[in-house]
Amino acid sequence: MLKVIILENDDYQADYTERLVSQRKLINATPNSYDIELYLRTNDPQKVIDSIKDEAYLAILDIELDNQLSGIDVAEQIRKKAEFAEIIFVTAYQEYLPYTVSRRIEPFDYISKGKQIESIADRLRIDIDEAYTRYQNYMNSNQKHQEKFTYEPIHGIKRQVNFDDLYYIESVKNANRRLRIVGKNMRIEYHGELGKITDERLFRVNQSTLINSSSVQRFDKKSEQLILTMMK
């Protein structure tokens, strides 16, 4: 599902954008409703940043928010954390456009709303349609079909490996808060704690090891050992 975020300082404009998104979900150029939902509507940029996960988003952001954080700051964090994101800036401040380029945010569109947000309704509808088309293409791509495991080697920086290639994750002996990912053609060490990994596809076999269940070939009852399928 494509999750929609509306970050807007003006309540009336936020109401209008929310209604437009809801209408476009049901009434569009296709025979089906869009697989989208309003995930978050707020005027608090920190609330958006705290809510972002490794998922798919359409973010419709104001820039000037009477806050230490701007819509540009939020967009930057979405780019770092999100699996897929299309970002639309709807703002009265055209002078911010160069900052979105210099910070490599790559917005999908930059709309000047002027005095009345109704004046840009058609533009927003077109953008929602195009963003949803891009989301569908992403979902149908080979990249999406390959499930990923996400880890964070450095705070705020996320990396991914193909989940099917992952065999197990273990705590490194005699190393404080150090983990090792072992898999097909990979052996990755990074700073982390096993107890903070919440991926339900992995199961704990002892205090220091999480295993990808799909890599288990069989269980030897006599020796009480798991035999893993490890392809070279």
Secondary structure as GFF3:
##gff-version 3
##sequence-region A 1 232
A	DSSP	beta_strand	2	7	.	.	.	ID=ss1
A	DSSP	alpha_helix	11	26	.	.	.	ID=ss2
A	DSSP	beta_strand	36	42	.	.	.	ID=ss3
A	DSSP	alpha_helix	45	51	.	.	.	ID=ss4
A	DSSP	beta_strand	56	61	.	.	.	ID=ss5
A	DSSP	alpha_helix	71	81	.	.	.	ID=ss6
A	DSSP	beta_strand	84	91	.	.	.	ID=ss7
A	DSSP	three_ten_helix	94	96	.	.	.	ID=ss8
A	DSSP	alpha_helix	97	102	.	.	.	ID=ss9
A	DSSP	beta_strand	109	112	.	.	.	ID=ss10
A	DSSP	three_ten_helix	117	120	.	.	.	ID=ss11
A	DSSP	alpha_helix	121	140	.	.	.	ID=ss12
A	DSSP	alpha_helix	142	145	.	.	.	ID=ss13
A	DSSP	beta_strand	148	154	.	.	.	ID=ss14
A	DSSP	beta_strand	157	162	.	.	.	ID=ss15
A	DSSP	three_ten_helix	163	165	.	.	.	ID=ss16
A	DSSP	beta_strand	166	171	.	.	.	ID=ss17
A	DSSP	beta_strand	178	183	.	.	.	ID=ss18
A	DSSP	beta_strand	186	191	.	.	.	ID=ss19
A	DSSP	three_ten_helix	194	196	.	.	.	ID=ss20
A	DSSP	beta_strand	202	206	.	.	.	ID=ss21
A	DSSP	beta_strand	209	212	.	.	.	ID=ss22
A	DSSP	three_ten_helix	213	215	.	.	.	ID=ss23
A	DSSP	beta_strand	216	220	.	.	.	ID=ss24
A	DSSP	beta_strand	225	228	.	.	.	ID=ss25
###
